[in-house]
Amino acid sequence: MKKGSKRSAGLIMYRKPKGEIEVFLVHPGGPFWANKDRGAWTLPKGEYSAEEEPLVAAQREFHEETGFVSQGPFLELGSIRQRSGKIVSAWAFEGDCVPDALISNTCEIEWPPHSGRRLEIPEIDRGRWFSMNEANEYMREEQRELLRRLAESARS
């Protein structure tokens, strides 16, 4: 890993109604993402320190961003590098949830950028179940490799 690269860890919850994989993705909150849809959705994830185990961080972030509890077994999906340089490690687990019950933590941002004004926003403003085909349209492009890995692993 490049020195100084930020690290993030996350989970993809999936289910198989009628034998087809569906994945639960989340939409980032705040004004920057408000009018973005296709290519904006992501797995629940967050940064972690060098002292923290990535899977433990992924479970914590999943709960903080959705209010839902993840339960193993966890399927390791490996890591991807986002355009920003951030390394995202991911796991998948089989589960279910009602997207309308999502409760996200909040964070503070400067908005508009460089304005000095602070705004408290939910980290995640909504979640949704997607078929794998839909997920490939709506998920951030650099994270789509994780969907391919999940589909491969879930078939085995």
C-alpha positions in Angstrom: 0.0 0.0 0.0 1.3 3.5 -0.9 2.4 5.4 2.1 -0.3 7.9 3.1 -3.1 6.0 1.3 -6.3 6.2 3.2 -7.9 2.8 4.1 -11.6 2.1 4.3 -13.5 -1.1 5.1 -17.0 -2.1 4.3 -19.7 -4.7 3.9 -22.1 -5.7 1.2 -25.3 -7.3 2.5 -26.8 -9.7 0.0 -29.9 -11.9 -0.3 -31.1 -14.5 -2.8 -34.9 -14.2 -3.3 -35.9 -16.5 -6.0 -32.3 -17.7 -6.4 -31.0 -14.4 -7.8 -28.5 -12.2 -5.9 -29.7 -8.8 -4.7 -27.3 -6.4 -2.9 -28.1 -3.7 -0.4 -26.3 -0.4 -1.3 -26.5 3.0 0.3 -26.6 6.6 -1.1 -24.3 9.2 0.5 -26.0 12.1 2.3 -25.4 15.8 1.9 -25.8 18.4 -0.8 -22.9 17.2 -3.0 -24.7 13.9 -3.6 -28.3 15.2 -3.5 -28.9 15.1 -7.2 -26.6 12.2 -8.1 -28.1 8.7 -8.5 -26.5 6.4 -11.2 -22.9 5.8 -10.3 -23.3 7.4 -6.8 -24.4 4.4 -4.6 -21.8 2.6 -2.5 -21.3 -0.2 0.0 -21.5 1.0 3.7 -17.9 1.7 4.6 -15.6 3.9 6.5 -12.0 4.7 7.3 -10.1 2.8 10.1 -6.8 3.1 11.9 -3.7 0.9 11.5 -4.5 -0.6 15.0 -8.0 -1.8 14.0 -8.8 -5.0 12.2 -10.4 -4.2 8.8 -13.3 -6.6 9.3 -14.1 -5.2 12.7 -14.1 -1.7 11.2 -16.3 -2.8 8.4 -18.9 -4.2 10.8 -18.7 -1.0 12.9 -19.2 1.2 9.9 -22.0 -0.9 8.5 -23.9 -0.4 11.9 -23.1 3.3 12.1 -24.2 4.1 8.6 -27.3 1.9 8.5 -28.4 1.0 12.0 -28.4 -2.6 11.0 -26.3 -5.4 12.6 -24.2 -7.6 10.3 -23.8 -11.3 11.1 -21.3 -13.7 9.6 -20.1 -15.8 8.0 -18.3 -13.1 6.1 -17.1 -13.7 2.5 -13.9 -11.8 1.8 -14.0 -9.8 -1.4 -10.5 -8.4 -1.3 -9.6 -4.8 -1.9 -10.0 -2.2 -4.6 -8.4 1.2 -5.1 -10.7 4.1 -5.7 -9.8 7.0 -8.0 -9.0 9.1 -4.9 -6.3 6.5 -4.1 -8.3 5.2 -1.1 -8.0 1.4 -0.6 -11.3 -0.2 0.2 -11.4 -3.7 1.7 -14.7 -5.4 1.5 -16.6 -8.5 2.7 -20.1 -9.7 2.0 -22.6 -11.4 4.2 -26.1 -12.9 3.6 -28.9 -11.0 5.4 -32.0 -8.9 5.0 -33.3 -5.6 6.0 -36.1 -3.1 5.4 -34.4 -0.1 3.7 -36.9 2.4 5.2 -35.7 1.4 8.6 -32.2 2.7 7.9 -30.8 5.1 10.5 -27.4 6.7 9.7 -25.0 8.6 11.9 -24.3 12.2 11.0 -21.2 14.1 10.2 -20.3 17.8 9.8 -19.1 19.2 6.5 -18.1 22.7 5.2 -20.8 23.7 2.7 -20.4 25.3 0.3 -16.7 24.3 0.1 -14.3 27.0 1.4 -17.2 29.1 2.7 -16.5 28.6 6.4 -20.1 27.5 6.9 -20.6 24.1 8.7 -23.5 21.8 8.0 -24.5 18.6 9.8 -25.6 15.9 7.4 -26.5 12.2 7.6 -23.6 10.1 6.2 -26.1 8.0 4.3 -29.5 9.4 3.2 -31.1 6.1 2.0 -30.5 2.5 1.2 -32.0 0.2 -1.4 -32.0 -3.4 -2.6 -30.6 -3.8 -6.2 -30.5 -6.7 -8.6 -26.9 -7.3 -9.7 -27.6 -5.7 -13.1 -29.1 -2.6 -11.4 -26.2 -2.5 -8.9 -23.7 -2.4 -11.8 -25.5 0.8 -13.1 -25.9 2.5 -9.7 -22.8 1.6 -7.8 -19.7 3.8 -8.0 -17.7 2.6 -11.0 -14.5 1.7 -9.2 -16.4 -0.5 -6.7 -18.2 -2.6 -9.3 -15.3 -5.1 -9.2 -16.6 -6.1 -5.7 -19.9 -7.1 -7.3 -18.2 -9.3 -9.8 -16.2 -11.0 -7.0 -19.4 -11.5 -4.9 -21.2 -13.0 -7.9 -18.3 -15.4 -8.5 -18.1 -16.4 -4.9 -21.8 -16.8 -4.4 -22.0 -19.2 -7.4 -19.4 -21.5 -5.9 
